[in-house]
Amino acid sequence: MFDASIGALILAGGKGTRLYSTRPKVLQTILETPLLEYVYARFDPLFGKRVWTIVGFGHEALETAFPHAKERFILQSPQRGTGHALQVAWPTIRNSGVSHLVVANGDTPFVSEQALEDLVNLGLEENADIAFLSIVMDDPGSYGRVVRKSNGSVSAIVEARDFERMDPGDEIHEVNSGIYLLRVDAVNKLLPLLTDDNAQQELYITQLVDLACSTGMRVVAIEQGDGPELFGINTPQELVDAENRLCPHIVQDWIDQGVIIRNREVVRIGPKVELAPGVDITGPCEIYGHSVLGPGTRVHSHCRIENSQLNGCQVHSFSHIHNAQVGKDCSVGPYARLRPGTVLDRDVRVGNFVEIKKGVMGEGSKASHLTYIGDAVIGKGVNIGAGTITCNYDGTNKHMTHIGDGSFIGSNTAMVAPVRIGRDVLVGAGTVVTKDVPDESLCIARAKQKNLKR
């Protein structure tokens, strides 16, 4: 971690027009994880609480997505460019007491800790007033070009749209990554001088380089080669390319740690997933969020798992598990759906076309096929017959169903909550249960069969 004199500002106020989305640009996802979350994962260990975030378009959604960071959000309204964002943040930065500030775009999800350390350490070593990371690209595209003097020192950064209007002679392939180290006292003199005399009529941080050079300040570009980890995400193509670059690296890393991943080319694993050695996964498969797969877990093909904990169980093909907990020796699927709040104790069987929402199933219980269990607590050793449902919603409120240990629920049963079924109860097939059933009872609630001549 850097010392208390170094702070960081993340620019996350943009709309991302070229991504054609109604949500903030930094909430676009790679492997179901927002771009800004990747940036925080790099910055928080280095800067601690000295990370501020400029927000603007859709800031309410950002506050919801990142409640831990919202106390250090700074609202930019209206959004008039990166230079304006820095001006808006400047009173906070000055009052914080930091001597240097790292500024980065929130759409640069893969910037490495090493690159940030190079920026800070070399910038301080060179006694730079402004330092920034640059990269060399065959096709500079929408990146600002780094213009150097004949002696190699930096003279300016020219935004792409303005560069197209110039006639610089030779093509320039060195571009600005948008990640800076600013000496606060030096930049304090330059910020009021920013102008909007450019193609977009906005205030740019890049103009600080021009101003610093013209006043004799020291500006240093720290070249990082052609590393894609500094690429920003501006278009759907760039978003997809970034995801495709990351996927195989994550899969290979888990294989190196002892995880078996079959048909690996179509397995997608999010950056926050935890897998124990010996976990066996077959693609196609998607595992996202804070999912944890413990020893002995096997996931068959065509499954999606999100924010769930699986401990030594089997998940058969075409099953979806979201915000659920699955215990040891359980069997889920095929074609099962476990929704948020589901908890399966040890040795539970959830079979074909079974859906569970906020349902707790005790050890050894079974729901083998064609069943909906919602808002229910089911004891140990319970058997749920095919076609059974808990009628948990009365049109206004949700209600609970309780089933005691050892009970047998016949096929095509409807349990109208709120209702309690005791232990060792037998509910006849086709029953509609509307009243509590005491322990060790037989419950039948259906009309007597009549056979009539045609």
C-alpha positions as CSV (number, residue, x, y, z in Angstrom):
1,M,0.0,0.0,0.0
2,F,1.2,3.5,-0.8
3,D,1.7,5.9,2.0
4,A,-0.9,8.5,3.1
5,S,0.5,11.2,0.8
6,I,-0.7,9.3,-2.3
7,G,-4.5,9.3,-3.2
8,A,-6.5,8.2,-6.2
9,L,-9.4,9.5,-8.2
10,I,-11.5,7.2,-10.5
11,L,-13.5,8.9,-13.2
12,A,-16.8,7.1,-13.5
13,G,-19.3,9.8,-14.4
14,G,-19.6,9.0,-18.1
15,K,-22.6,7.6,-20.0
16,G,-20.7,5.5,-22.5
17,T,-22.7,6.5,-25.5
18,R,-20.9,4.2,-27.8
19,L,-21.9,1.2,-25.7
20,Y,-25.5,1.9,-26.4
21,S,-26.6,1.3,-22.8
22,T,-29.1,3.0,-20.5
23,R,-26.9,2.4,-17.5
24,P,-23.6,4.0,-16.5
25,K,-20.6,2.9,-18.6
26,V,-18.7,1.5,-15.6
27,L,-21.7,-0.8,-14.8
28,Q,-21.1,-2.7,-18.0
29,T,-20.0,-6.1,-17.1
30,I,-17.2,-8.5,-17.9
31,L,-18.0,-12.0,-16.7
32,E,-21.0,-10.6,-14.9
33,T,-18.8,-8.2,-12.9
34,P,-19.0,-4.4,-13.4
35,L,-16.0,-2.7,-14.9
36,L,-15.7,-0.4,-11.8
37,E,-15.5,-3.4,-9.5
38,Y,-12.3,-4.6,-11.3
39,V,-10.8,-1.1,-10.9
40,Y,-11.6,-1.0,-7.2
41,A,-10.0,-4.5,-6.8
42,R,-6.7,-2.9,-8.1
43,F,-6.9,0.4,-6.3
44,D,-8.3,-0.4,-2.9
45,P,-5.2,-2.5,-1.8
46,L,-2.9,0.2,-2.9
47,F,-4.7,3.3,-1.7
48,G,-7.0,2.1,1.0
49,K,-9.6,4.8,2.0
50,R,-7.9,7.4,-0.2
51,V,-9.9,6.4,-3.3
52,W,-12.5,8.9,-4.5
53,T,-14.9,8.3,-7.4
54,I,-16.4,10.9,-9.7
55,V,-19.9,9.9,-10.5
56,G,-22.5,11.6,-12.8
57,F,-24.8,9.8,-15.2
58,G,-26.8,7.2,-13.3
59,H,-25.1,7.9,-10.0
60,E,-28.0,6.4,-8.1
61,A,-27.4,3.0,-9.7
62,L,-23.7,3.3,-8.8
63,E,-24.6,4.0,-5.1
64,T,-26.7,0.9,-5.1
65,A,-24.0,-1.3,-6.7
66,F,-21.1,0.0,-4.5
67,P,-22.5,0.9,-1.1
68,H,-19.1,0.5,0.5
69,A,-17.6,3.3,-1.7
70,K,-20.5,5.8,-1.9
71,E,-19.3,7.9,1.0
72,R,-16.3,8.8,-1.2
73,F,-18.4,9.5,-4.3
74,I,-18.2,13.1,-5.8
75,L,-21.0,14.1,-8.0
76,Q,-20.2,15.8,-11.3
77,S,-23.3,17.5,-12.8
78,P,-23.4,18.4,-15.6
79,Q,-20.6,16.2,-17.1
80,R,-18.3,18.4,-19.1
81,G,-15.3,16.2,-19.6
82,T,-12.4,14.8,-17.6
83,G,-10.9,18.2,-16.8
84,H,-14.2,19.4,-15.4
85,A,-14.4,16.2,-13.4
86,L,-11.0,17.0,-11.9
87,Q,-12.1,20.6,-11.1
88,V,-15.2,19.3,-9.3
89,A,-13.2,16.9,-7.2
90,W,-10.4,19.3,-6.5
91,P,-11.7,20.9,-3.2
92,T,-12.0,17.4,-1.8
93,I,-8.5,16.4,-2.9
94,R,-7.0,19.6,-1.5
95,N,-8.7,19.1,1.8
96,S,-7.5,15.5,2.0
97,G,-3.9,16.5,2.5
98,V,-2.5,14.2,-0.2
99,S,0.5,15.5,-2.1
100,H,0.1,13.4,-5.2
101,L,-3.0,12.0,-6.9
102,V,-3.4,9.1,-9.3
103,V,-6.2,9.6,-11.8
104,A,-7.7,6.8,-13.8
105,N,-10.7,6.0,-15.9
106,G,-13.3,3.6,-14.5
107,D,-13.4,1.8,-17.8
108,T,-9.9,0.4,-17.5
109,P,-10.6,-2.8,-15.6
110,F,-7.3,-4.7,-16.1
111,V,-4.8,-2.1,-15.1
112,S,-2.2,-4.0,-13.0
113,E,-0.9,-3.2,-9.6
114,Q,2.6,-3.3,-11.1
115,A,1.7,-0.6,-13.7
116,L,0.3,1.6,-10.9
117,E,3.4,1.1,-8.8
118,D,5.6,2.0,-11.9
119,L,3.6,5.2,-12.4
120,V,3.9,6.3,-8.7
121,N,7.5,5.2,-8.1
122,L,9.0,6.4,-11.4
123,G,6.9,9.6,-11.3
124,L,8.2,10.4,-7.8
125,E,11.7,9.4,-8.8
126,E,11.6,11.7,-11.8
127,N,10.2,14.5,-9.6
128,A,7.4,14.9,-12.2
129,D,4.7,17.5,-11.9
130,I,2.6,15.3,-14.2
131,A,3.4,11.7,-15.1
132,F,1.2,9.3,-17.1
133,L,1.3,5.8,-18.5
134,S,1.5,5.5,-22.3
135,I,1.1,2.5,-24.6
136,V,2.0,1.8,-28.2
137,M,-0.8,0.7,-30.5
138,D,-0.8,-0.3,-34.2
139,D,-4.2,1.3,-34.6
140,P,-4.5,4.2,-32.0
141,G,-8.2,4.6,-32.8
142,S,-9.9,6.8,-30.3
143,Y,-6.9,7.2,-28.0
144,G,-5.2,10.6,-27.5
145,R,-1.8,10.8,-29.2
146,V,1.4,11.5,-27.2
147,V,3.4,14.2,-29.0
148,R,7.1,14.4,-28.2
149,K,9.8,17.0,-29.0
150,S,12.9,16.1,-30.9
151,N,14.7,15.4,-27.7
152,G,12.1,12.9,-26.7
153,S,10.4,14.9,-24.0
154,V,6.6,15.1,-24.0
155,S,5.1,18.3,-25.4
156,A,1.4,17.5,-25.6
157,I,-1.4,14.9,-25.6
158,V,-3.8,15.5,-28.5
159,E,-7.3,14.0,-28.3
160,A,-8.2,11.7,-31.2
161,R,-10.8,14.0,-32.7
162,D,-8.5,17.0,-32.6
163,F,-5.6,14.9,-34.0
164,E,-7.7,14.1,-37.0
165,R,-8.0,17.8,-37.8
166,M,-4.2,18.2,-37.6
167,D,-1.4,17.4,-40.1
168,P,1.3,16.1,-37.9
169,G,3.3,14.4,-40.7
170,D,4.4,11.0,-39.4
171,E,1.7,8.8,-37.8
172,I,1.8,8.6,-34.0
173,H,1.3,5.3,-32.3
174,E,2.1,6.2,-28.7
175,V,-1.1,7.0,-27.0
176,N,-2.3,8.2,-23.6
177,S,-3.7,5.4,-21.4
178,G,-5.7,8.0,-19.3
179,I,-3.8,7.1,-16.1
180,Y,-2.0,10.0,-14.5
181,L,0.1,10.9,-11.4
182,L,-0.5,14.6,-10.6
183,R,1.5,16.7,-8.1
184,V,-1.3,18.5,-6.3
185,D,0.5,21.8,-5.7
186,A,1.5,22.0,-9.4
187,V,-1.9,21.1,-10.8
188,N,-3.6,23.5,-8.5
189,K,-2.1,26.3,-10.6
190,L,-3.2,24.8,-13.9
191,L,-6.8,23.7,-13.3
192,P,-8.3,27.2,-13.6
193,L,-6.6,27.6,-17.0
194,L,-8.5,24.7,-18.7
195,T,-10.6,25.7,-21.8
196,D,-13.1,24.0,-23.9
197,D,-11.5,25.0,-27.3
198,N,-11.7,21.5,-28.8
199,A,-14.0,19.4,-31.0
200,Q,-16.3,18.3,-28.2
201,Q,-16.2,21.6,-26.3
202,E,-15.3,19.9,-23.1
203,L,-12.5,20.3,-20.5
204,Y,-9.9,17.7,-20.8
205,I,-7.2,16.5,-18.3
206,T,-4.9,16.1,-21.4
207,Q,-4.8,19.9,-21.6
208,L,-2.9,19.9,-18.3
209,V,0.0,18.4,-20.2
210,D,0.1,21.3,-22.7
211,L,-0.2,23.8,-19.9
212,A,2.5,22.2,-17.8
213,C,4.9,22.0,-20.7
214,S,4.3,25.6,-21.6
215,T,5.1,26.8,-18.1
216,G,8.3,24.7,-17.7
217,M,6.9,22.0,-15.5
218,R,8.2,18.5,-15.7
219,V,6.0,16.0,-17.6
220,V,7.0,12.4,-17.9
221,A,5.4,9.6,-20.1
222,I,6.1,6.1,-18.7
223,E,5.7,3.7,-21.7
224,Q,4.2,0.3,-20.9
225,G,4.6,-1.3,-24.3
226,D,1.5,-2.6,-26.0
227,G,0.0,-4.1,-22.9
228,P,-3.8,-4.7,-23.3
229,E,-4.2,-4.3,-19.5
230,L,-4.3,-0.5,-20.0
231,F,-6.9,-0.6,-22.7
232,G,-10.2,1.2,-21.9
233,I,-13.6,-0.1,-22.8
234,N,-15.5,2.2,-25.2
235,T,-17.4,0.0,-27.7
236,P,-19.3,-3.3,-27.7
237,Q,-16.4,-4.8,-29.6
238,E,-13.9,-3.7,-27.0
239,L,-16.1,-5.1,-24.2
240,V,-16.4,-8.5,-25.9
241,D,-12.7,-8.6,-26.8
242,A,-11.7,-7.9,-23.2
243,E,-14.0,-10.6,-21.9
244,N,-12.6,-13.1,-24.4
245,R,-9.0,-12.2,-23.3
246,L,-9.8,-12.7,-19.6
247,C,-11.8,-16.0,-19.8
248,P,-9.0,-18.4,-20.7
249,H,-6.6,-16.8,-18.2
250,I,-9.0,-17.5,-15.3
251,V,-9.7,-21.0,-16.5
252,Q,-6.0,-21.8,-16.8
253,D,-5.3,-20.4,-13.4
254,W,-7.8,-22.7,-11.8
255,I,-6.5,-25.7,-13.7
256,D,-3.0,-24.9,-12.4
257,Q,-4.5,-24.9,-8.9
258,G,-5.9,-28.4,-9.3
259,V,-9.4,-27.9,-10.6
260,I,-10.6,-30.2,-13.4
261,I,-12.2,-28.2,-16.2
262,R,-13.4,-30.2,-19.2
263,N,-14.4,-28.6,-22.5
264,R,-12.6,-25.5,-21.1
265,E,-13.2,-23.3,-24.1
266,V,-16.8,-22.9,-23.2
267,V,-16.4,-22.5,-19.4
268,R,-16.8,-19.0,-18.0
269,I,-15.7,-18.3,-14.4
270,G,-16.0,-14.9,-12.7
271,P,-13.1,-13.2,-11.0
272,K,-14.6,-13.6,-7.5
273,V,-15.4,-17.3,-7.7
274,E,-13.5,-19.7,-5.3
275,L,-12.9,-23.3,-6.3
276,A,-11.3,-26.0,-4.2
277,P,-8.7,-28.4,-5.7
278,G,-10.5,-31.4,-7.2
279,V,-13.7,-29.6,-8.2
280,D,-14.8,-31.1,-11.5
281,I,-16.5,-28.8,-14.1
282,T,-17.7,-29.7,-17.6
283,G,-18.5,-27.0,-20.1
284,P,-20.6,-25.3,-21.3
285,C,-20.9,-23.8,-17.9
286,E,-21.1,-20.4,-16.2
287,I,-20.1,-19.7,-12.6
288,Y,-20.3,-16.1,-11.4
289,G,-20.3,-13.8,-8.4
290,H,-19.1,-14.8,-4.9
291,S,-19.7,-18.5,-5.7
292,V,-17.7,-21.0,-3.6
293,L,-17.4,-24.7,-4.7
294,G,-16.0,-26.9,-2.0
295,P,-14.0,-30.2,-2.3
296,G,-15.8,-33.0,-4.1
297,T,-18.2,-30.8,-6.0
298,R,-19.0,-31.8,-9.6
299,V,-20.9,-29.5,-12.0
300,H,-22.1,-31.1,-15.3
301,S,-22.5,-29.2,-18.5
302,H,-25.0,-26.5,-19.3
303,C,-25.3,-25.1,-15.8
304,R,-25.3,-21.6,-14.5
305,I,-24.3,-20.9,-10.9
306,E,-24.3,-17.4,-9.3
307,N,-23.4,-16.2,-5.8
308,S,-23.9,-19.7,-4.3
309,Q,-22.1,-22.1,-2.0
310,L,-21.8,-25.7,-3.1
311,N,-20.1,-28.2,-0.8
312,G,-19.3,-31.7,-2.1
313,C,-22.4,-32.1,-4.2
314,Q,-23.4,-33.0,-7.8
315,V,-25.1,-30.5,-10.1
316,H,-26.5,-32.2,-13.1
317,S,-27.0,-30.7,-16.6
318,F,-29.2,-27.7,-17.4
319,S,-29.6,-26.6,-13.8
320,H,-29.6,-22.9,-12.5
321,I,-28.5,-22.1,-9.0
322,H,-28.7,-18.5,-7.8
323,N,-28.0,-17.2,-4.2
324,A,-28.4,-20.7,-2.8
325,Q,-26.5,-23.1,-0.5
326,V,-26.1,-26.8,-1.4
327,G,-24.8,-29.2,1.2
328,K,-22.6,-32.3,1.0
329,D,-23.8,-35.3,-0.9
330,C,-26.7,-33.5,-2.4
331,S,-27.9,-34.1,-6.0
332,V,-29.4,-31.2,-8.0
333,G,-31.0,-31.6,-11.4
334,P,-31.0,-32.1,-14.3
335,Y,-33.2,-29.2,-15.1
336,A,-33.5,-27.9,-11.6
337,R,-33.7,-24.3,-10.5
338,L,-32.6,-23.1,-7.1
339,R,-33.6,-19.5,-6.5
340,P,-32.4,-17.0,-3.8
341,G,-32.8,-18.2,-0.2
342,T,-32.6,-21.9,-1.0
343,V,-30.7,-24.0,1.5
344,L,-30.2,-27.8,1.0
345,D,-28.9,-29.8,4.0
346,R,-26.8,-32.9,3.5
347,D,-27.9,-35.7,1.1
348,V,-30.9,-33.8,-0.3
349,R,-32.3,-34.8,-3.7
350,V,-33.7,-32.1,-6.0
351,G,-34.6,-33.6,-9.4
352,N,-36.0,-32.8,-12.8
353,F,-38.0,-29.6,-13.2
354,V,-38.0,-28.8,-9.5
355,E,-37.9,-25.1,-8.5
356,I,-37.2,-23.9,-5.0
357,K,-37.3,-20.3,-3.7
358,K,-36.6,-19.4,-0.1
359,G,-37.0,-23.1,0.8
360,V,-35.0,-25.0,3.4
361,M,-34.8,-28.8,2.9
362,G,-33.5,-31.0,5.8
363,E,-31.1,-33.8,5.6
364,G,-32.2,-36.7,3.4
365,S,-35.3,-35.0,2.0
366,K,-36.3,-35.5,-1.6
367,A,-38.2,-33.6,-4.3
368,S,-37.5,-35.7,-7.3
369,H,-39.5,-34.1,-10.1
370,L,-42.1,-31.5,-11.3
371,T,-42.4,-29.6,-8.0
372,Y,-42.5,-26.0,-6.8
373,I,-41.3,-25.2,-3.2
374,G,-41.5,-21.6,-2.2
375,D,-41.2,-20.0,1.3
376,A,-41.0,-23.4,3.0
377,V,-39.2,-25.2,5.8
378,I,-39.0,-28.9,5.2
379,G,-37.6,-31.3,7.8
380,K,-35.4,-34.3,7.6
381,G,-36.3,-37.4,5.5
382,V,-39.3,-35.8,3.8
383,N,-40.5,-37.1,0.4
384,I,-42.2,-34.6,-1.9
385,G,-44.2,-36.3,-4.7
386,A,-44.4,-35.1,-8.3
387,G,-46.6,-32.2,-9.1
388,T,-46.6,-30.8,-5.6
389,I,-46.6,-27.1,-4.9
390,T,-46.6,-24.8,-2.0
391,C,-49.2,-22.1,-2.6
392,N,-47.2,-19.3,-0.9
393,Y,-48.8,-16.2,-2.4
394,D,-52.3,-15.0,-1.7
395,G,-52.2,-12.1,-4.2
396,T,-50.8,-9.6,-1.6
397,N,-48.4,-11.4,0.8
398,K,-46.1,-14.4,0.9
399,H,-46.8,-17.1,3.5
400,M,-44.8,-20.0,5.0
401,T,-45.3,-23.8,4.7
402,H,-43.7,-26.1,7.4
403,I,-43.4,-29.8,6.9
404,G,-42.1,-32.0,9.8
405,D,-39.5,-34.8,9.7
406,G,-40.4,-38.0,8.0
407,S,-43.5,-36.9,6.3
408,F,-44.6,-38.2,2.9
409,I,-46.4,-35.7,0.5
410,G,-48.3,-37.5,-2.2
411,S,-48.2,-36.5,-5.8
412,N,-50.2,-33.5,-7.1
413,T,-50.6,-32.0,-3.6
414,A,-51.2,-28.3,-3.1
415,M,-50.4,-26.9,0.3
416,V,-52.1,-23.5,0.8
417,A,-49.9,-21.4,3.1
418,P,-49.7,-20.5,5.9
419,V,-49.9,-24.1,6.9
420,R,-48.1,-26.6,9.1
421,I,-47.8,-30.3,8.4
422,G,-46.5,-32.3,11.4
423,R,-43.9,-35.1,11.5
424,D,-44.5,-38.5,10.0
425,V,-47.6,-37.3,8.2
426,L,-49.0,-39.0,5.1
427,V,-50.7,-36.7,2.7
428,G,-52.7,-38.5,0.0
429,A,-52.2,-37.8,-3.7
430,G,-54.3,-35.0,-5.1
431,T,-54.9,-33.3,-1.7
432,V,-55.4,-29.6,-1.2
433,V,-54.1,-28.9,2.3
434,T,-55.7,-25.7,3.8
435,K,-55.5,-26.5,7.5
436,D,-52.7,-27.6,9.8
437,V,-52.1,-31.4,10.1
438,P,-51.0,-32.9,13.4
439,D,-48.2,-35.4,13.8
440,E,-48.6,-39.0,12.7
441,S,-51.8,-38.3,10.7
442,L,-53.2,-39.2,7.4
443,C,-54.4,-36.2,5.5
444,I,-56.8,-36.5,2.5
445,A,-58.7,-33.6,1.1
446,R,-60.4,-34.5,-2.2
447,A,-63.8,-35.4,-3.5
448,K,-64.9,-39.1,-3.5
449,Q,-64.5,-40.7,-6.9
450,K,-67.6,-41.4,-8.8
451,N,-67.9,-43.6,-11.9
452,L,-71.0,-42.8,-14.0
453,K,-72.4,-44.4,-17.1
454,R,-72.0,-42.4,-20.3
